[in-house]
Amino acid sequence: MTYETAQPERSAIDALPGTVVLDFGANWCGYCLAAEPLIKEGLAGVQVRHVKVEDGPGRALGRSFRIKLWPTVVVMKDGQEVARVVRPVSSDEVRVALARAGGA
């Protein structure tokens, strides 16, 4: 699954119900490529919306979340950020972040 270049509006993300996982990065990023299987494993077996968002200079959505390093996984629950994992080194980090969304 590749990072999508189309950028949803922040207001659209904030309006999404339930648990949403935003995965900010870039398709050419070595850290992102290394973390991809960990993120995928951390999300396995749960019903959440996973949105891979290409980030970079001039990308408004990433700036609105103050993304500094890739990949950054932001877990949202009913439009509110509840957890964040920067450059995960294990799938457990992603699972713990999901658990903060309560029952995801």
Backbone bond lengths (Angstrom), bond angles and torsions (degrees), N, CA, C in turn:
res aa  C-N    CA-C-N  psi(-1)  N-CA   C-N-CA  omega(-1)  CA-C   N-CA-C  phi
1 M - - - 1.454 - - 1.523 108.62 -
2 T 1.310 117.35 127.13 1.454 121.47 -176.67 1.524 111.15 -98.74
3 Y 1.320 114.27 160.36 1.459 120.23 176.97 1.522 108.60 -71.86
4 E 1.314 116.41 130.82 1.461 122.57 -177.28 1.525 110.77 -80.03
5 T 1.322 115.88 132.62 1.461 119.99 179.48 1.528 111.57 -79.37
6 A 1.328 117.51 -26.65 1.462 120.42 177.74 1.526 109.00 -67.33
7 Q 1.303 116.12 131.26 1.458 121.20 -176.01 1.519 111.17 -104.52
8 P 1.334 117.85 113.76 1.462 118.29 173.08 1.535 109.06 -68.70
9 E 1.299 115.67 154.89 1.466 120.69 176.67 1.528 109.28 -72.93
10 R 1.310 116.78 148.43 1.467 120.72 178.44 1.525 110.37 -59.12
11 S 1.323 117.10 -39.01 1.470 120.01 -179.65 1.529 110.97 -62.55
12 A 1.328 117.26 -34.83 1.468 120.55 177.88 1.524 110.48 -68.44
13 I 1.318 117.61 -39.52 1.469 121.76 177.44 1.526 109.56 -65.03
14 D 1.319 116.93 -46.16 1.466 121.54 -178.94 1.525 111.90 -62.91
15 A 1.327 117.46 -25.77 1.469 121.58 -178.15 1.529 113.47 -86.49
16 L 1.334 117.60 -7.65 1.468 119.79 -178.19 1.528 110.73 -70.22
17 P 1.326 116.78 129.85 1.473 120.00 178.38 1.528 111.10 -80.36
18 G 1.311 115.59 158.08 1.463 120.75 175.46 1.513 112.51 75.88
19 T 1.325 115.28 -159.14 1.461 121.77 -176.66 1.521 110.02 -93.62
20 V 1.318 114.83 128.28 1.458 122.46 178.86 1.521 107.60 -127.70
21 V 1.320 116.20 133.76 1.459 121.72 177.59 1.521 107.92 -110.79
22 L 1.329 116.13 116.47 1.463 122.18 176.06 1.521 107.45 -98.69
23 D 1.312 115.91 126.38 1.462 123.03 -176.78 1.524 106.26 -117.00
24 F 1.340 116.97 101.59 1.461 121.90 -177.49 1.520 110.36 -92.45
25 G 1.323 116.53 132.72 1.453 121.16 178.19 1.510 110.68 -179.09
26 A 1.332 115.19 -158.70 1.464 121.55 178.46 1.528 108.30 -145.24
27 N 1.319 116.22 148.07 1.461 121.29 -176.67 1.525 113.44 -63.86
28 W 1.313 117.76 -25.28 1.459 121.96 -177.83 1.536 112.64 -94.65
29 C 1.325 117.89 -3.27 1.465 122.93 -174.26 1.535 111.24 -76.95
30 G 1.313 117.01 121.86 1.456 121.88 179.77 1.529 113.26 -61.55
31 Y 1.330 116.79 -39.91 1.467 120.42 177.66 1.531 110.39 -63.02
32 C 1.338 115.22 -39.25 1.473 120.23 -179.67 1.515 110.97 -66.59
33 L 1.319 116.27 -43.10 1.463 121.00 179.14 1.531 110.68 -63.39
34 A 1.321 116.80 -39.83 1.466 120.66 179.63 1.526 111.42 -68.96
35 A 1.325 117.52 -35.73 1.466 121.22 -176.91 1.526 113.05 -84.13
36 E 1.321 118.22 -17.47 1.462 121.03 -175.40 1.530 113.31 -52.60
37 P 1.352 119.68 -49.19 1.471 117.86 179.45 1.530 113.08 -65.70
38 L 1.324 117.72 -30.27 1.466 121.25 178.37 1.518 110.44 -68.67
39 I 1.325 116.15 -42.70 1.467 120.82 178.92 1.524 109.43 -65.50
40 K 1.328 115.64 -45.27 1.471 120.46 179.92 1.529 110.55 -59.87
41 E 1.324 117.13 -43.99 1.470 121.40 178.84 1.526 111.25 -65.97
42 G 1.315 117.02 -38.77 1.464 121.16 179.04 1.514 112.82 -65.66
43 L 1.333 116.76 -27.66 1.464 121.55 180.00 1.529 112.72 -93.48
44 A 1.324 116.81 -7.64 1.466 120.89 -176.47 1.527 111.03 -61.23
45 G 1.310 114.66 133.98 1.458 120.56 174.98 1.512 115.96 83.31
46 V 1.331 117.64 2.44 1.463 119.77 177.65 1.523 109.13 -115.90
47 Q 1.310 115.30 148.04 1.463 121.05 -179.96 1.526 109.55 -96.40
48 V 1.312 115.46 91.24 1.463 121.37 177.10 1.524 108.53 -135.08
49 R 1.299 115.27 158.31 1.467 120.14 174.10 1.525 106.73 -85.66
50 H 1.345 116.87 121.65 1.459 122.94 -179.76 1.523 107.63 -109.16
51 V 1.320 116.49 116.53 1.457 121.74 -178.46 1.523 108.18 -115.74
52 K 1.333 115.97 114.70 1.463 121.12 176.71 1.524 107.24 -91.93
53 V 1.328 115.81 116.72 1.460 121.89 -173.50 1.524 109.50 -114.73
54 E 1.342 116.04 121.61 1.453 119.65 175.08 1.524 108.73 -68.55
55 D 1.316 115.60 130.02 1.456 120.73 -178.78 1.524 108.92 -114.71
56 G 1.294 116.27 164.53 1.459 121.72 177.98 1.513 110.22 160.39
57 P 1.326 116.80 -178.30 1.454 120.65 180.00 1.532 111.22 -55.94
58 G 1.306 115.76 135.37 1.454 120.88 177.89 1.515 114.94 78.53
59 R 1.323 117.69 6.11 1.465 121.21 179.72 1.522 108.25 -91.19
60 A 1.332 115.20 107.81 1.466 121.42 -171.53 1.526 113.36 -63.31
61 L 1.326 117.50 -38.78 1.466 118.79 -176.65 1.532 111.05 -64.69
62 G 1.309 116.63 -45.41 1.465 120.19 177.28 1.515 112.29 -61.08
63 R 1.327 116.44 -40.26 1.469 119.81 179.11 1.523 110.35 -66.10
64 S 1.340 117.53 -36.75 1.463 119.61 -178.32 1.527 111.56 -66.29
65 F 1.347 116.96 -24.55 1.458 121.49 176.29 1.529 112.28 -97.32
66 R 1.326 116.36 3.42 1.474 122.68 179.61 1.525 111.79 56.26
67 I 1.327 115.67 46.23 1.463 121.49 178.91 1.521 108.27 -72.58
68 K 1.336 116.15 128.78 1.466 121.40 -179.35 1.527 111.63 -115.33
69 L 1.333 118.04 -37.07 1.466 122.63 -177.97 1.522 109.80 -126.19
70 W 1.306 115.87 152.80 1.465 121.59 177.41 1.511 110.17 -112.39
71 P 1.282 118.42 151.50 1.449 124.67 -17.10 1.524 110.88 -74.35
72 T 1.304 115.41 150.14 1.457 121.84 170.67 1.521 107.08 -122.66
73 V 1.332 115.53 125.94 1.458 122.69 179.47 1.524 107.44 -104.76
74 V 1.326 115.93 120.23 1.461 121.74 179.82 1.530 107.54 -111.48
75 V 1.336 116.12 124.27 1.459 121.25 178.20 1.520 108.42 -100.53
76 M 1.331 115.05 123.78 1.462 122.15 -179.13 1.523 108.98 -113.23
77 K 1.315 116.52 144.17 1.464 122.40 174.30 1.517 107.03 -129.45
78 D 1.322 116.13 114.92 1.465 121.91 -179.31 1.528 112.40 49.17
79 G 1.337 115.89 45.52 1.457 121.42 174.57 1.512 116.51 85.12
80 Q 1.325 117.76 1.81 1.464 121.58 179.94 1.522 110.29 -117.51
81 E 1.329 116.83 135.08 1.462 119.85 176.35 1.523 108.68 -70.15
82 V 1.343 116.63 128.59 1.459 121.10 179.34 1.528 112.19 -115.85
83 A 1.332 117.58 -19.21 1.458 120.16 179.87 1.524 109.22 -161.44
84 R 1.335 114.02 160.83 1.462 121.21 -179.93 1.520 108.09 -150.15
85 V 1.323 115.55 137.80 1.462 121.47 175.19 1.530 107.16 -127.17
86 V 1.323 115.86 125.12 1.455 121.31 179.17 1.522 108.64 -107.37
87 R 1.325 115.81 125.06 1.461 123.06 -179.68 1.533 111.95 47.96
88 P 1.323 117.04 65.13 1.464 119.73 -178.06 1.530 111.40 -60.06
89 V 1.335 114.64 141.87 1.463 120.49 177.58 1.520 111.17 -111.47
90 S 1.346 116.41 -2.02 1.463 120.74 175.52 1.523 109.34 -151.78
91 S 1.327 115.31 155.21 1.467 119.79 177.74 1.527 110.28 -69.07
92 D 1.328 117.32 -23.77 1.464 120.88 178.48 1.523 111.69 -62.48
93 E 1.324 117.68 -35.19 1.469 120.05 177.73 1.529 110.54 -59.76
94 V 1.319 115.95 -39.84 1.463 120.92 179.29 1.518 109.91 -69.25
95 R 1.328 117.35 -42.24 1.470 121.21 178.76 1.525 111.52 -61.07
96 V 1.324 116.60 -42.98 1.477 120.94 179.84 1.522 109.45 -63.59
97 A 1.325 117.74 -41.40 1.460 120.86 178.07 1.526 110.43 -62.94
98 L 1.327 117.00 -41.73 1.471 120.87 177.65 1.529 111.34 -63.16
99 A 1.314 116.24 -38.61 1.470 120.54 -179.94 1.521 110.80 -61.07
100 R 1.324 117.67 -29.77 1.469 120.81 178.75 1.531 111.81 -67.04
101 A 1.340 116.04 -18.29 1.464 119.87 177.08 1.529 110.77 -80.00
102 G 1.319 116.70 -6.96 1.450 121.14 175.45 1.516 114.40 76.81
103 G 1.294 115.63 89.45 1.452 120.49 173.40 1.506 115.18 80.15
104 A 1.319 117.20 13.08 1.467 118.89 178.17 1.506 110.90 -69.36
